Amino acid sequence: MLSLLFILCLFALFRLWMEVIFKYFNKNQPNYSRTDWSNIRYDFQTSLLSLIAYMMKADGHPRKVELEFVRPHLYRILGDTQAPRALLQLRELLKNNINFYEVTQVINHSLDETSKCNILSILYGIAMADGTMTAEEWQMLVRITEYIGLSRRDLETIRMMYGNNSYGYNGQSYQSNINTSYEILGISPSATNEEVKRAYRTLVKKFHPDMLANLSKEAQEDAQKRFVKIQEAYEKICEARGIK
């Protein structure tokens, strides 16, 4: 009887000792499950180039033709002064493995919503530069949108702003024109007047070209043309509804 009691006491002490050891090591081991991305910062240019590099490497290895394709876009976006340095930076990024999740999380925590929307808009423009958008390119943009903290609605607005023939106003009936305007603002025709105004104010904050003062004159002009789509859509809805 005493032997059994002694064994039970030893077993209880052993369990208590193991719990103490377990808690100690858990407390003192570094936590690799969550990185504090807010302590890692990217600027606008580094963020843009990182995502361009990812898109170039998504099909395996970036080809020289892809780099030559991107070159004029960087000059148009960044200008003659910044573009040469950006190309060097892009080459360095292409030499390294690009962890999509890490890159997008740093961007998500480094940049404001306006900067992220403008980067996504530039990426969309590069993808559409040959006049078509492949299913793979679209899915890549959808994935980037999600991981940098934007909504699918933001990407749809950008798609509408580019006004590709199938999405623009040319040749559309009046009713279709109105429906397109609602799509650009990201609201339904049943939205209230206050919701229309609120949607417009939100898009102005996200896509106003004045926020792109760090880019080239050509890039700012391109952004202005896309921004006009938002203004035209809002004015068309206001006219139809009699909103003053």
MARDOVEX-351647 format. One record per residue: residue in three letters; x, y, z of N, C-alpha, C in turn. Coordinates in steps of 0.05 Angstrom, whole numbers, always signed. Each point is the difference from the previous one (the first is absolute). Example, Ala and Ser with C-alpha at 12.3 -4.5 7.8 and 13.67 -1.06 7.14 Angstrom:
2
ALA;+264;-114;+156;-18;+24;+0;+18;+24;+0
SER;-7;+21;-14;+16;+24;+1;-15;+22;+14
***
This chain:
244
MET;+17;-24;+0;-17;+24;+0;+17;+25;+0
LEU;+21;-1;+17;+18;+24;+2;+16;+3;-26
SER;+7;-23;-12;+15;+1;-25;-17;+13;-22
LEU;-26;-8;-1;-18;+12;-20;-3;+30;+4
LEU;-3;+8;+25;-3;+29;+6;+26;+15;-8
PHE;+23;-13;+5;+25;+13;-7;+3;+3;-30
ILE;-8;-20;-15;+1;+1;-29;-19;+22;-11
LEU;-24;+2;+12;-19;+21;-9;+11;+28;+6
CYS;+14;+3;+23;+12;+26;+6;+22;+7;-19
LEU;+17;-19;-7;+21;+5;-19;-11;+7;-28
PHE;-22;-13;-8;-12;+5;-25;-12;+29;-1
ALA;-12;+8;+23;-11;+27;+1;+22;+21;-1
LEU;+22;-5;+14;+22;+19;+0;+13;+2;-28
PHE;+1;-23;-14;+12;-1;-27;-17;+17;-19
ARG;-27;-3;+2;-18;+16;-17;+3;+30;+6
LEU;+1;+7;+25;+3;+28;+8;+26;+11;-11
TRP;+22;-16;+1;+26;+9;-10;-1;+4;-30
MET;-13;-18;-14;-2;+2;-29;-16;+24;-9
GLU;-21;+7;+15;-16;+23;-6;+16;+26;+3
VAL;+17;+1;+21;+17;+23;+5;+20;+4;-22
ILE;+12;-22;-9;+20;+1;-22;-13;+9;-26
PHE;-24;-11;-5;-15;+6;-25;-7;+30;-1
LYS;-10;+10;+22;-7;+29;+1;+24;+18;-3
TYR;+23;-9;+12;+24;+16;-2;+10;+3;-29
PHE;+1;-23;-14;+9;+0;-27;-19;+15;-19
ASN;-26;-4;+5;-19;+15;-17;+2;+30;+4
LYS;+6;+8;+24;+2;+29;+6;+25;+12;-12
ASN;+22;-15;-1;+26;+11;-9;+7;-6;-29
GLN;-17;-16;-14;+6;-5;-28;-11;+23;-16
PRO;+14;+9;-22;-10;+21;-17;-25;-9;-15
ASN;-18;+18;-5;-26;-6;-13;+3;+4;-30
TYR;+2;-23;-15;+4;+2;-29;-27;+0;-14
SER;-21;-4;+15;-26;-2;-14;-12;+26;-9
ARG;+10;+22;+10;-10;+26;-8;+22;+21;-1
THR;+4;+12;-22;+21;+20;-3;-13;+28;+3
ASP;+15;+17;+14;-10;+28;+3;+6;+15;-25
TRP;-17;-2;-20;+6;+13;-26;+0;+30;+2
SER;-13;+11;+21;-2;+29;+2;+28;+13;+5
ASN;+20;-17;+8;+27;+11;+5;+17;-1;-26
ILE;-11;-12;-21;+15;-1;-25;-14;+19;-20
ARG;+15;+18;-13;-13;+20;-16;+10;-2;-29
TYR;-19;+5;-19;+7;+4;-28;-10;+27;-8
ASP;+14;+13;-19;-10;+25;-11;-16;-8;-25
PHE;-12;+20;-13;-17;-4;-23;+15;-15;-22
GLN;+24;+10;-7;+15;-12;-22;+8;-29;+6
THR;+11;-5;+23;+8;-27;+7;-24;-19;+0
SER;-23;+9;+9;-24;-16;+0;-8;-7;-29
LEU;-1;+20;-17;-7;-4;-28;+19;-19;-13
LEU;+26;+4;+3;+20;-17;-13;-1;-29;+10
SER;-6;-3;+26;-1;-27;+12;-23;-16;-13
LEU;-23;+13;-4;-23;-13;-12;+4;-5;-30
ILE;+14;+19;-13;+6;-5;-29;+19;-24;-2
ALA;+20;-1;+17;+19;-23;+0;-15;-26;+5
TYR;-19;+0;+19;-16;-24;+5;-15;-9;-24
MET;-13;+20;-13;-16;-7;-24;+18;-11;-22
MET;+24;+11;-3;+19;-9;-20;+10;-28;+5
LYS;+2;-7;+26;+11;-27;+7;-22;-20;+5
ALA;-25;+8;-3;-22;-18;+7;-1;-24;-19
ASP;+10;+2;-24;-1;-22;-19;+26;-16;+0
GLY;+17;+4;+21;+25;-15;+2;+23;+19;+2
HIS;+13;+5;-22;+23;+18;-1;-6;+24;-18
PRO;+7;+24;+9;-5;+24;-17;+17;-1;-25
ARG;-12;+6;-22;+15;-1;-25;+8;+29;-7
LYS;+21;+1;-17;+11;+26;-8;-22;+17;-14
VAL;-17;-14;-15;-21;+15;-15;-19;+13;+20
GLU;-5;-13;+23;-18;+12;+20;+12;+25;+12
LEU;+27;+0;+5;+13;+23;+11;+0;+23;-20
GLU;+3;-7;-26;-1;+21;-21;-28;+11;-2
PHE;-20;-17;+5;-27;+9;-1;-6;+20;+23
VAL;+11;-6;+23;-6;+17;+24;+16;+26;-1
ARG;+23;+0;-13;+17;+24;+0;-14;+25;-8
PRO;-14;+2;-23;-13;+25;-8;-22;+8;+20
HIS;-13;-20;+12;-20;+7;+20;+12;+14;+24
LEU;+23;-10;+9;+13;+13;+23;+8;+29;-7
TYR;+10;+4;-24;+7;+27;-8;-25;+18;-1
ARG;-22;-11;-10;-24;+16;-1;-11;+5;+28
ILE;+2;-19;+18;-11;+3;+26;+17;+17;+18
LEU;+27;-5;-1;+18;+13;+19;+16;+23;-12
GLY;+1;+2;-26;+15;+22;-13;+29;-7;-5
ASP;+14;+17;-15;+27;-6;-9;+20;+0;+23
THR;-6;+14;+22;+19;+1;+22;-2;-24;+18
GLN;-24;-9;+7;-3;-22;+19;+1;-28;-14
ALA;-8;-1;-25;-2;-26;-14;+26;-16;-1
PRO;+23;+12;-7;+25;-16;-1;+6;-13;+27
ARG;-3;+14;+22;+5;-12;+26;-21;-22;+6
ALA;-24;+5;-9;-21;-20;+5;+6;-25;-15
LEU;+10;+2;-25;+7;-24;-15;+22;-16;+14
LEU;+20;+14;+11;+21;-14;+15;-12;-15;+24
GLN;-18;+14;+14;-13;-12;+23;-17;-24;-8
LEU;-13;+2;-23;-17;-22;-9;+18;-24;-7
ARG;+22;+5;-13;+19;-22;-6;+9;-15;+25
GLU;+6;+16;+21;+8;-13;+25;-23;-16;+12
LEU;-24;+10;-1;-23;-14;+11;-4;-27;-16
LEU;+5;+1;-26;-4;-24;-16;+20;-22;+6
LYS;+23;+8;+11;+21;-20;+7;-7;-16;+25
ASN;-18;+10;+16;-7;-12;+25;-27;-15;-2
ASN;-3;-19;+19;-27;-12;+2;-19;+20;+12
ILE;-23;+2;-12;-20;+19;+9;-22;-15;+15
ASN;-2;+5;+26;-21;-12;+17;-24;+18;-2
PHE;-20;-9;-16;-23;+16;-5;-14;+9;+25
TYR;-4;-18;+19;-14;+7;+24;+15;+22;+16
GLU;+26;-4;+3;+15;+20;+15;+0;+27;-13
VAL;+4;+1;-27;+0;+25;-14;-27;+14;+3
THR;-21;-14;-4;-27;+13;+1;-7;+9;+28
GLN;+10;-15;+21;-7;+8;+27;+16;+26;+8
VAL;+24;+2;-10;+15;+25;+5;-13;+23;-13
ILE;-9;-4;-25;-14;+21;-15;-26;+7;+15
ASN;-14;-20;+8;-26;+4;+14;+4;+18;+24
HIS;+22;-3;+15;+4;+15;+25;+17;+25;-4
SER;+12;+3;-24;+18;+23;-4;-14;+23;-14
LEU;-19;-6;-18;-12;+21;-16;-29;+6;+7
ASP;-8;+24;-6;-28;+7;+5;-17;-11;-23
GLU;-26;+2;+3;-18;-12;-20;+2;+13;-27
THR;+5;+26;-1;+3;+14;-25;+24;-10;-16
SER;+22;-4;+14;+25;-9;-13;-5;-29;-11
LYS;-13;-16;+16;-5;-28;-9;-18;+0;-24
CYS;-21;+17;+0;-18;+1;-23;+15;+9;-26
ASN;+18;+19;+3;+15;+10;-23;+20;-21;-10
ILE;+12;-15;+18;+18;-22;-8;-16;-21;-16
LEU;-23;-7;+11;-17;-20;-13;-8;+10;-28
SER;-6;+25;-2;-8;+12;-25;+22;-1;-21
ILE;+25;+5;+9;+23;-2;-17;+5;-28;-10
LEU;-3;-19;+19;+4;-29;-7;-21;-8;-21
TYR;-25;+10;+4;-21;-7;-19;+7;+11;-28
GLY;+10;+25;+0;+7;+12;-26;+22;-16;-14
ILE;+20;-9;+15;+22;-16;-12;-11;-26;-11
ALA;-18;-13;+15;-12;-25;-9;-16;+4;-25
MET;-12;+23;-3;-18;+6;-24;+16;+13;-22
ALA;+26;+4;+3;+15;+15;-20;-1;-13;-28
ASP;-3;-26;-2;-1;-13;-26;-29;-1;-10
GLY;-19;+13;+14;-27;+1;-10;-18;-22;+10
THR;+11;-20;+14;-17;-22;+11;+8;-6;+29
MET;-19;-12;+14;+5;-9;+27;-5;-30;+1
THR;+21;-15;+5;-4;-29;+1;-12;-8;+27
ALA;-12;-24;+1;-12;-9;+25;+21;-2;+22
GLU;+25;-8;-8;+21;-2;+20;+8;+27;+11
GLU;+1;+20;-17;+7;+27;+9;-22;+11;+19
TRP;-25;-5;-8;-22;+9;+17;+0;-13;+27
GLN;+4;-26;+1;+1;-14;+26;+24;+10;+17
MET;+22;+7;-13;+23;+10;+15;-7;+27;+12
LEU;-14;+17;-15;-8;+26;+10;-20;-3;+23
VAL;-18;-19;-3;-19;-6;+22;+14;-8;+25
ARG;+20;-17;-3;+16;-9;+23;+15;+23;+13
ILE;+13;+16;-16;+15;+24;+11;-19;+18;+14
THR;-24;+5;-12;-20;+17;+13;-6;-9;+28
GLU;-6;-25;+3;-7;-11;+26;+22;+2;+20
TYR;+25;-7;-8;+22;-1;+19;+11;+27;+8
ILE;-4;+21;-16;+10;+26;+8;-22;+16;+15
GLY;-22;-13;+5;-21;+12;+17;-20;+17;-14
LEU;-3;-5;-26;-21;+15;-15;-24;-19;-5
SER;-22;+11;-9;-23;-17;-5;-3;-6;-30
ARG;-15;-21;-6;-5;-7;-28;-15;+24;-14
ARG;-15;+15;+16;-14;+23;-11;+20;+21;-11
ASP;+23;+3;+14;+21;+18;-9;+11;-8;-27
LEU;+5;-26;-3;+10;-10;-25;-21;+3;-22
GLU;-25;-4;+6;-21;+3;-20;-2;+30;-9
THR;+3;+18;+19;-1;+29;-6;+23;+6;-19
ILE;+24;-10;+5;+23;+4;-17;-6;-11;-28
ARG;-11;-23;-2;-7;-12;-25;-19;+18;-16
MET;-20;+11;+14;-19;+18;-14;+13;+27;-7
MET;+19;+9;+16;+13;+26;-5;+17;-2;-25
TYR;+12;-23;-6;+16;-3;-24;-17;+1;-25
GLY;-26;-5;+3;-18;+4;-22;+6;-15;-25
ASN;+9;-25;+3;+4;-16;-24;-26;-2;-16
ASN;+1;-4;-26;-23;+3;-17;-25;-15;+11
SER;+5;-23;+12;-23;-16;+10;-11;+12;+25
TYR;+15;+18;+13;-9;+10;+25;-6;+30;-1
GLY;+7;+13;-22;-2;+29;-1;-28;+10;-8
TYR;-3;+25;-6;-26;+12;-7;-6;-2;-30
ASN;+20;-3;-17;-4;+2;-29;-21;-20;-10
GLY;-19;+9;-14;-20;-17;-13;-20;-12;+19
GLN;-1;+10;+25;-19;-11;+19;-26;+16;+0
SER;-22;-13;+7;-26;+14;+2;+1;+17;+26
TYR;-20;+18;+3;-1;+17;+23;-2;-16;+26
GLN;-17;-21;+0;-4;-16;+24;+26;-15;+7
SER;+13;-11;-20;+26;-14;+4;+21;+20;+11
ASN;-1;+24;-11;+18;+21;+9;-3;+5;+30
ILE;-25;+2;+9;-6;+5;+28;+9;-24;+17
ASN;-4;-24;-9;+8;-24;+15;+31;-1;+3
THR;+13;+8;-22;+29;+1;+2;+9;+20;+21
SER;-14;+22;+1;+7;+21;+20;-2;-10;+28
TYR;-22;-15;+5;-3;-12;+27;+23;-20;+6
GLU;+8;-16;-21;+21;-19;+4;+27;+14;+6
ILE;+5;+22;-13;+24;+15;+6;+1;+9;+29
LEU;-22;+10;+10;-1;+9;+28;-2;-23;+19
GLY;-5;-24;-10;-1;-23;+18;-25;-2;+16
ILE;-22;+10;-11;-26;-1;+14;-21;-11;-19
SER;-23;-6;+11;-23;-10;-16;-19;+23;-7
PRO;-16;-3;-20;-19;+21;-7;-20;+5;+22
SER;-3;-18;+19;-18;+4;+22;+12;+16;+24
ALA;+25;+8;-3;+13;+15;+21;-14;+27;+5
THR;+1;+9;+24;-12;+26;+6;+18;+23;-10
ASN;-10;+24;-1;+16;+23;-9;+24;+4;+18
GLU;-4;-4;+26;+22;+3;+18;+22;-21;-5
GLU;-8;-24;-6;+19;-21;-6;+15;+6;-26
VAL;-13;+12;-19;+13;+8;-25;+22;+21;+6
LYS;-7;+20;+16;+19;+21;+7;+24;-12;+16
ARG;-7;-18;+18;+21;-12;+17;+19;-17;-17
ALA;-11;-15;-19;+17;-16;-17;+19;+17;-17
TYR;-11;+22;-10;+16;+19;-16;+23;+12;+16
ARG;-6;+9;+25;+20;+12;+17;+22;-21;+6
THR;-7;-25;+4;+19;-21;+6;+19;-4;-23
LEU;-11;-1;-24;+17;-4;-24;+18;+23;-6
VAL;-10;+24;+6;+17;+24;-4;+25;-2;+18
LYS;-4;-8;+25;+23;-3;+18;+20;-21;-10
LYS;-11;-22;-11;+17;-22;-8;+15;+5;-26
PHE;-13;+14;-19;+11;+2;-27;+6;+28;-10
HIS;-1;+20;+17;+5;+27;-10;+29;+2;-10
PRO;+4;+10;-24;+27;+1;-12;+20;+18;+15
ASP;-10;+19;+17;+18;+17;+15;+17;-17;+20
MET;-9;-24;+6;+15;-18;+18;+24;-13;-14
LEU;+4;+5;-26;+21;-12;-15;+22;+19;-8
ALA;+4;+20;+17;+20;+21;-6;+28;-12;-3
ASN;+5;-24;+11;+27;-12;-1;+5;-15;-26
LEU;-21;-1;-17;+4;-14;-26;+4;+20;-22
SER;+5;-11;-24;+6;+18;-23;-25;+15;-9
LYS;+4;+20;-16;-22;+16;-10;-19;-17;-17
GLU;+12;-19;-16;-17;-17;-17;-17;-18;+18
ALA;+11;-11;+21;-15;-18;+18;-23;+15;+14
GLN;+6;+25;+7;-21;+17;+13;-23;+6;-20
GLU;+8;+5;-26;-20;+5;-20;-17;-25;-5
ASP;+12;-24;+0;-15;-25;-3;-20;-3;+24
ALA;+10;+6;+24;-17;-3;+23;-23;+20;-1
GLN;+5;+24;-11;-21;+20;-3;-22;-9;-19
LYS;+8;-13;-22;-19;-11;-19;-18;-21;+12
ARG;+12;-17;+17;-16;-21;+13;-18;+13;+21
PHE;+10;+20;+14;-16;+13;+21;-24;+14;-12
VAL;+3;+10;-25;-23;+12;-13;-23;-19;-3
LYS;+6;-26;-2;-22;-20;-2;-17;+0;+25
ILE;+13;+4;+23;-15;+1;+25;-18;+25;+1
GLN;+12;+22;-8;-16;+25;+0;-23;-1;-20
GLU;+5;-11;-23;-22;-3;-20;-22;-18;+10
ALA;+8;-22;+13;-20;-19;+11;-17;+14;+21
TYR;+13;+15;+18;-15;+14;+21;-19;+21;-12
GLU;+10;+15;-19;-17;+20;-12;-24;-12;-15
LYS;+5;-22;-13;-22;-14;-15;-22;-9;+19
ILE;+8;-11;+23;-19;-10;+20;-15;+24;+12
CYS;+15;+21;+6;-13;+24;+12;-20;+12;-19
GLU;+7;+0;-26;-19;+11;-20;-25;-17;-2
ALA;+3;-26;+1;-23;-18;-2;-18;+2;+24
ARG;+12;+5;+23;-15;+1;+25;-9;+28;+8
GLY;+11;+20;-13;-6;+27;+7;+14;+9;+25
ILE;+23;-12;+6;+16;+7;+23;+15;+26;-5
LYS;-4;+20;+17;+14;+25;-3;+27;+0;+14
***
